[in-house]
Amino acid sequence: MEEQDLLTALLELAEENGMEVRAMPATADGSDRAGSLVRLKGKDVLFLSEVAAPADQIAAVAAALKGRVSLENRYLQPEVRKQIEEAGERD
């Protein structure tokens, strides 16, 4: 699966699971965070850096999805499931 296709699939999955995905502006301090999941007013919001490399964006979205009970019994493409299951293991 191409990197952009994988990112698109993960983003769609995040939105289907109730996450709002927003662009995170570049920071002045040069921080290289690809994304952050926060809870605002009872809703999960995933801030995703527009300038991060696609691989880093994929890792951030996968990490936000990891452990979601709603995904356990749902069919996911093997590449998508692998990214989610391995999220955070490479850090």
C-alpha positions in Angstrom: 0.0 0.0 0.0 1.3 3.4 -0.9 2.2 5.8 1.9 -0.5 8.4 0.9 -3.1 5.6 0.6 -2.2 4.3 4.1 -2.5 7.8 5.5 -5.8 8.4 3.9 -7.2 5.1 5.2 -6.0 5.9 8.7 -7.5 9.4 8.6 -10.8 8.1 7.4 -10.8 5.5 10.2 -10.0 8.2 12.8 -12.9 10.2 11.6 -15.2 7.2 11.6 -14.2 6.6 15.2 -15.3 10.1 16.3 -12.0 11.9 16.1 -12.0 15.4 14.6 -8.8 15.9 12.6 -7.3 19.4 12.4 -4.2 20.8 10.9 -1.6 21.8 13.4 0.4 24.8 12.4 4.2 24.7 12.3 5.6 25.9 15.6 8.1 28.6 16.0 10.3 26.5 18.3 11.1 24.0 15.6 9.2 21.2 17.3 9.0 18.1 15.1 5.8 16.6 16.6 3.8 15.0 13.8 0.6 15.1 15.8 -1.2 15.2 19.1 -4.5 13.7 20.3 -6.3 15.8 22.8 -9.8 15.9 24.3 -11.6 19.2 23.9 -15.1 19.7 25.3 -15.6 15.9 25.5 -14.5 15.3 21.9 -11.3 13.6 20.7 -9.3 16.0 18.4 -6.2 14.9 16.5 -4.0 17.8 15.6 -1.8 16.7 12.7 1.2 18.7 11.5 1.0 19.8 7.9 4.8 19.9 7.5 5.6 16.5 9.0 6.7 13.7 6.7 3.9 11.4 5.6 5.5 8.5 7.5 5.5 10.6 10.7 1.8 11.6 10.1 1.0 7.9 9.6 2.7 7.1 13.0 0.8 9.8 14.7 -2.6 8.8 13.4 -1.9 5.1 14.1 -0.9 5.9 17.7 -4.1 7.9 18.2 -6.1 4.8 17.0 -4.2 2.2 19.0 -6.2 0.5 21.7 -9.6 1.6 20.4 -12.0 -1.1 21.4 -14.2 -0.3 18.4 -11.4 -1.6 16.0 -10.9 -5.0 17.6 -13.6 -6.9 15.8 -13.7 -4.7 12.7 -12.1 -5.7 9.4 -9.2 -3.5 8.5 -6.8 -3.9 5.6 -3.7 -5.8 6.9 -1.4 -2.8 6.3 -3.7 -0.5 8.3 -4.1 -3.0 11.2 -0.3 -3.6 11.3 0.4 0.2 11.6 -2.1 0.6 14.4 -0.8 -2.5 16.3 2.8 -1.5 16.0 2.2 2.2 16.8 4.6 3.4 19.5 6.8 0.3 19.4 9.4 2.0 17.2 10.0 4.9 19.7 
